[in-house]
Amino acid sequence: MLSPSDRLIVALDVSSASEAQRIVTSVGNSATTFKVGQTYTFTATNAGKIEHELVFEKAGDNDVPLESNGKEVELENIGPGTSKSLDFAFTEAGTYQLACHVEGHYAAGMVLTIYVVN
């Protein structure tokens, strides 16, 4: 069972020539909107005491990562007190989720809904 201190914090860096924005959210907190074609840097920091992962998938999927350039879009084995990052651009509008599928975590609410718009 997850304790209240087991959090996976996702830092989203959005930058372009004219603006820079940083959004930090705990997975399970709230939905966020992104644009198709915009590259985002996703940094997952494990602020808890047990290992986590961050899987990018269509909303409602269960551990079915998106693919980009033949690779699954996910950050695996994020140990306590560590961070991992990846750059990713959504290619289609739709509803997605960032989820931790370590046993019991998704069911406990470790999922963040992502809306991608044109």
C-alpha positions, 0 to 999 in steps of 0.5 A: 500500500502506498503511503501519503509520502510516496509521490512521483513528481513530474516536472514538465518543461515547456520552452520555445523561442519566445517563452519558457514555462515549468509545471510541476505536478504530483501524478494524480493531482490534476489534468494538463493540456499540451500541444501536438508537435511541441517537444516537452521535457518530462522529468519524473522525480521519485519523492517517495520510498519505493520504486516508480515508473512513468508510462505515457499511454492513451487514457484508459490503457493499462501499461500499454506505452506509446511508441516513438521511433520504435521505442516505448515512451516510458521512464522505468525503474525510478528509484527513491530520491532519483530523477529520470527525464525524456523529451517527447512530442505528442503526434496526435490530439487526444486524451492520454495519461501518465501512469505508474504501473508498479503493482498497486500504484495505478489502482491507488491513483498514480495517474495523470490525465493529459489532454493534447490539442492541435 
